[in-house]
Amino acid sequence: MDEQELGFKAGDVIQVLEASHKDWWWGRSADREAWFPASFVRLRVNQEELSEGSSGGPGEEQEEDMGRARHKHPESKQQMRANVVQEIMDTERVYIKHLRDICEGYIRQCRKHTAMFSVAQLATIFGNIEDIYRFQRKFLKDLEKQYNKEEPHLSKIGSCFLQHQEGFAIYSEYCNNHPGACAELAGLMQQRRYRHFFEACRLLQQMIDIALDGFLLTPVQKICKYPLQLAELLKYTAPEHSDYDNIKAAYEAMKNVACLINERKRKLESIDKIARWQVSIVGWEGQDLLERSSELIHSGELTSVTRQGKSQQRTFFLFDHQLVFCKKDLLRRDVLYYRGRADTDAVELVDLEDGRDGARGPGLRNAFRLASPTGDEVHLFCARKPEDKARWLQAFRDERRRVQEDRALGMEISENQKKLAMLNAQKAAHGKSKGYGGCPAAPPLQSLRPVHQRHVTVPSSLPQQQVFALAEPKRKPSLFWHTFNKLAPFRK
């Protein structure tokens, strides 16, 4: 961030001091004043509520005590609940209008101009937003039925979220497609005729002064706001309220929806890296990794002991559903050769004590075995140190757990996404020496201007990719790239 930007995290309260600029507001948080992006916050429903950490002078203590007593009063809590319900209804109606404007104002006009837009381009730019529009219309219709206009605090809208919770899964496809949509749209915007066309669409539909990429970000932000709105509604819903249990269940359900969408996005990003890694391996045999796997769990060197007692140093990569064996080139240690794989769904992990293992030889240390129940396939491995062995044993347990979680969540990558990932990886490796494709370099670090060159101004608009990253729930980063960067094939 620039020095004049205000840092904050989810749940922080910012006092707005200046809001004349539409994109950036000036505010105070934690005794610091600075600019912050208006699109990353929402106005508090309970503006009257006092901060728990606020303190005033002696003359203000009595007024604060009266304020606290007022907020503890049931009537005040009912009013707060009514405000939250009203906010949910109002934002839902505005959201439906945005979706309708996109579908009728942009997509309909684009389809009339076949010389400017192909079917594939429109699918990339708008994704499944028309499906989202149809779903949200049904959702709002049910919300309106449960909304009590005369006494909003008595509204029972929790059941609507529970009834439609499976339908919200369609946002996963849209969120996964959004970065590609931004890239495609940015390319078209380089041409004047497309800029004029999209502006004409906006004016004909009488839409507010926001660019198309801003409208396309709305569904990403919306699916992430539902848990926040339900959390605040739950806060002001008394346990004895007839909607309390449904609101509580709806809050958990929408949190799970957001987590599932985030997990699917992470999986999709992971398969691109897996595809590029596979292309860099010399002599790959059999089916592609993506046919069964979507995530790297662990990697490192182990000694493989054959049935005849022969030891072989190999580099192993544990993915979900399979363990891949590779051998380093004797001269070029940054090159890996494919040497086989084991199906982790068909074997059992056996921890071995230090000592002799039948015909495999004496003095085995830090060993473990992968054996099939029928005894047809047995792999014996030895780690260099006890702590290395412990990490591998934990990695195999994590692999089984993640496979079970994916099955429970119905986590699947479509065949088209797999094929596209492999196609992109092969295109990236095209032109390089056969079998020595290597891996793309890590993204460059963002440059930061020297301190003496900075000045206090309204910051420029953030790139759409950054907005997208901030619009979704944070998740602990995957160990995929961190692990692969330790290996020679991923160094320049």
Disulfide bonds with the S-S distance in Angstrom:
none
